[in-house]
Each structure stands twice: as C-alpha cells, then as structure tokens.
Amino acid sequence: MSTLTPGTDQVALAAAATPANLPLRRRPIDIFFLVMFSLFVVTCIISDAIPTLGIPQTATTTNILAQWNYTYSSQYDPLYQAEPLWLRFITGTSAFVYLPFYVLLIVCLVKGYNWIQLFAVIYATMIISLTAIPIFGVEFFGPVGERTPNPVVFLLYNGPYVLVPLLLLIRMRKPLPFTRRF
C-alpha cells in the first residue's frame, strides 16, 4: 500500500509531462546563436568597451582595438566617431550588461537551460528598442554630420545586432525553447 501526499502526486505528473530538451546538434538555430553571440562577445569588447572606457579612438592611438574602431568610424559611422554622451550610455550598456548576458546565454544554449527564456526576451526587446531605434534613426535621418555616408556598409556591420536579437525573440516565444527545433 502506498500513500501519496497531496501535491506530490501532481509534481511527479508535471515532471513526467515536461518534454526532454533536444540535444544541441538537433537545434540548428541554437548553433547559429552560439556562433553569433560568441562573435558579439568579441565585438562588445572591441566596439563597446573602448569608447565607454574613454579610450581615445584616433588614427594615432597606440591601442589596436581603438585603431580598428577609428578606421571603421572614420569611413562609415560618423555618429560613432563623434561619441555623443547618449551613445556612450548605449555602448556602456552593451559592454557591461549585454556582454555578461551573452556569456550566460552561450552557456544556456549549450546546456539547454530553459530558464534563460525570460531573460532572452528582455534582452532582445531592450536591444531592439534601445539600440536600433535611436542609433539607426540618427544614422539614417539625423543631422548631416552624423548620418552614415555608406548605408550598405553600416547595415552590414550593424544589422546583425538587431536581426539576431529579433530571431532570438522569435525563438524564445514559447515556453521550454530547448525542447523544440525552433
């Protein structure tokens, strides 16, 4: 004779009803996210931490990362080169909030930790609204000195920072994201 306490039976049934996570190799979109967010870690360090820390981005700087930023911004991104204060807040958020999230997301993608879903939705919503709208708005519709002279190169470089989070938002739209392919 077995005795069941109320609630324990329901927990056991709920655990049995939860589908198992798919292995990473069966989640190709998550492999794509692994690659992209690994690249985002690197670009956060190069493109976002440098201006946030106040490291001069000039042609004569001895910092190689700052030189790379200068080369890009002097040719394609005058807004980034001008470093307005509001943009430094955005790059600072990217360097010191999004960067740790990228590392955490990479771990969760590999391990299949479904609890990352809410944080991924918050991140994707934040980056799309706080980054894409003001930066793209100024780059395409702002004052002449702050507009990009080459929209194609600007979009090739900056487009993934909006499109990949948008895909992540779509990926995380339903509970238990790692139990399904997409």
Secondary structure, DSSP 8 states (H G I E B T S, - for coil): -----TTHHHHHHHHHHS-----GGG-HHHHHHHHHHHHHHHHIIIIIIHHHTT---STT-S-HHHHHHHHHHHHH-HHHHH--HHHHHHHHHIIIIIHHHHHHHHHHHHHT-TTHHHHHHHHHHHHIIIIIIIIIHHHHHS-GGGS-S-HHHHHHHHTHHHHHHHHHHHHTSSSSGGGS--
